[in-house]
Amino acid sequence: MVDATRVSCPKGVLVESSAYAPVLEALRAAQALLARQTLKWQGSVVRLVPMNAPIDLIMQLAQSQTVFGKMFLPIYRRAVAACGAETAGASWAVHLIDHPSGDHRFPFLVKTKGGWTFWGSWCGADRSAAFRNSWC
């Protein structure tokens, strides 16, 4: 997963292609990126496929401001603070249910010239820095 403590802003963001991508395209991209990742858990190596790292939420951040209102505004603000309004508006928030490691870092997803990529984290977006340092 992406390290939540170090945000490296994505380069070459395709703002319109990412912001207006169909949900299924973003979901499949997130699943493909996760499937390339592994983690050691209980003495074995686990690949993060949909069966053991299912995505239960994927949300386009620009739409979160209008469709969902205040409920998701902290997530959008966290992305803006990390990498600016343009990147935030093009990004998607991804949440994994029952991550095998108990990891609570939830990445942003964006389409770039090099393809879809994860960046940053929205874990604890509406919480204090102390909470994020402990739980994210």
C-alpha positions in Angstrom: 0.0 0.0 0.0 1.0 3.6 -0.3 2.9 5.1 2.6 0.5 7.6 4.2 3.2 9.5 5.9 5.0 10.4 2.7 2.9 11.8 -0.1 4.5 11.9 -3.5 2.2 13.7 -5.8 1.6 12.0 -9.1 3.2 13.4 -12.3 1.5 13.7 -15.7 -2.1 13.6 -14.3 -4.7 13.2 -17.1 -7.3 15.4 -15.4 -10.3 14.9 -17.6 -9.6 11.3 -18.4 -9.3 10.5 -14.8 -12.1 12.7 -13.4 -14.7 11.5 -16.0 -13.6 7.9 -16.2 -16.4 5.3 -15.8 -16.6 3.9 -12.3 -15.9 0.4 -13.6 -12.7 1.5 -15.3 -11.4 3.1 -12.0 -12.5 0.0 -10.0 -10.7 -2.4 -12.4 -7.6 -0.2 -12.4 -7.6 -0.2 -8.6 -8.0 -4.0 -8.5 -5.2 -4.5 -11.0 -2.9 -2.2 -9.0 -3.7 -4.1 -5.8 -3.2 -7.5 -7.4 0.4 -6.5 -8.2 1.0 -6.0 -4.5 1.7 -8.6 -1.8 2.2 -8.5 1.9 3.5 -11.0 4.5 0.7 -12.0 6.8 0.8 -14.9 9.3 3.9 -16.4 7.8 2.7 -16.4 4.2 2.7 -14.0 1.2 -0.7 -12.8 0.3 -1.6 -11.2 -3.0 -4.1 -8.4 -2.7 -6.8 -9.8 -5.1 -10.5 -8.9 -4.8 -11.2 -12.1 -2.8 -8.9 -11.1 0.1 -8.8 -7.3 -0.3 -12.3 -6.3 -1.7 -13.0 -2.7 -2.5 -16.2 -1.6 -0.9 -16.0 2.1 -1.9 -14.6 3.9 -4.8 -15.6 7.6 -5.2 -14.6 10.3 -7.6 -13.5 13.2 -5.5 -14.8 16.1 -7.7 -18.3 14.6 -7.5 -18.1 14.1 -3.8 -18.5 17.8 -3.3 -21.7 18.0 -5.1 -23.3 14.6 -4.8 -22.5 13.7 -1.2 -22.0 17.2 0.2 -20.3 17.6 3.6 -20.0 13.9 4.4 -17.0 13.5 2.1 -15.6 17.0 2.1 -12.8 16.1 4.5 -11.5 13.5 2.1 -11.4 16.0 -0.8 -9.8 18.7 1.4 -7.0 16.2 2.4 -6.3 15.5 -1.3 -6.2 19.2 -2.0 -3.9 19.9 0.9 -1.5 17.1 -0.3 -1.3 17.8 -4.1 -3.6 20.7 -5.1 -7.1 21.1 -6.4 -6.4 19.9 -9.9 -5.0 16.5 -8.8 -7.6 16.2 -6.1 -10.4 16.8 -8.5 -9.1 14.1 -10.9 -8.6 11.6 -8.1 -10.7 8.8 -6.7 -10.9 7.6 -3.1 -10.5 3.9 -2.6 -11.5 1.9 0.5 -10.7 -1.7 1.1 -12.9 -3.8 3.4 -11.2 -6.3 5.7 -7.6 -5.6 4.5 -5.6 -8.8 5.4 -3.0 -6.9 7.5 -5.5 -4.7 9.3 -3.9 -1.7 7.5 -6.1 1.4 7.6 -4.4 3.4 4.9 -6.8 4.1 2.1 -5.3 5.4 -1.1 -6.3 8.0 -3.7 -6.3 6.7 -7.3 -5.6 8.9 -10.4 -5.0 8.3 -14.1 -1.6 9.6 -15.4 0.3 9.4 -18.7 1.9 6.2 -17.4 -1.5 4.7 -16.4 -3.5 4.5 -13.2 -1.6 5.0 -10.0 -2.2 5.1 -6.3 -1.0 8.1 -4.3 -1.4 9.4 -0.7 -4.0 8.3 1.7 -7.4 9.6 3.0 -7.2 7.6 6.2 -8.3 9.8 9.1 -9.2 12.7 6.8 -11.5 14.2 9.4 -9.3 13.3 12.4 -6.4 14.8 14.1 -2.7 14.3 13.2 -2.3 12.3 16.4 -5.1 9.9 15.2 -3.5 9.6 11.7 -0.1 8.9 13.2 -1.5 6.1 15.4 -4.0 4.5 13.0 -3.1 5.3 9.5 
